[in-house]
Amino acid sequence: MDLVALLAIQVLYAIASLALISVGLAIIFGMMRVINLAHGEFLMLGGYAAIVATSHGISIWLSMLVVAPIVGRYHRCGRRANHYPLSLWSHDRHHARDLGP
């Protein structure tokens, strides 16, 4: 009976995780009209950097505190370089549409 309850909890957890991911992607696509999967890439980069720092003797809590701002800054610079030109293009396209045929 305990195994069935544990399995049910794990299945509900997996369903909730997939629902949360799909809602997040739907919101991103709805706002930006671009399918953006880079957030997972930066989460994995931060996790990997924290594990590497931990393997060099730094505590996990300290490595998370140090790695998070570094990866966040890296993400911000990449976003400016990649998304800013897209936002300008999108802005011009909407103005052209509003002016009529």
Long-range contacts (C-beta under 8 A, 24 or more apart in sequence): 32-83, 33-90, 34-86, 38-75, 38-78, 42-71, 42-74, 42-75, 45-71, 45-74, 46-71
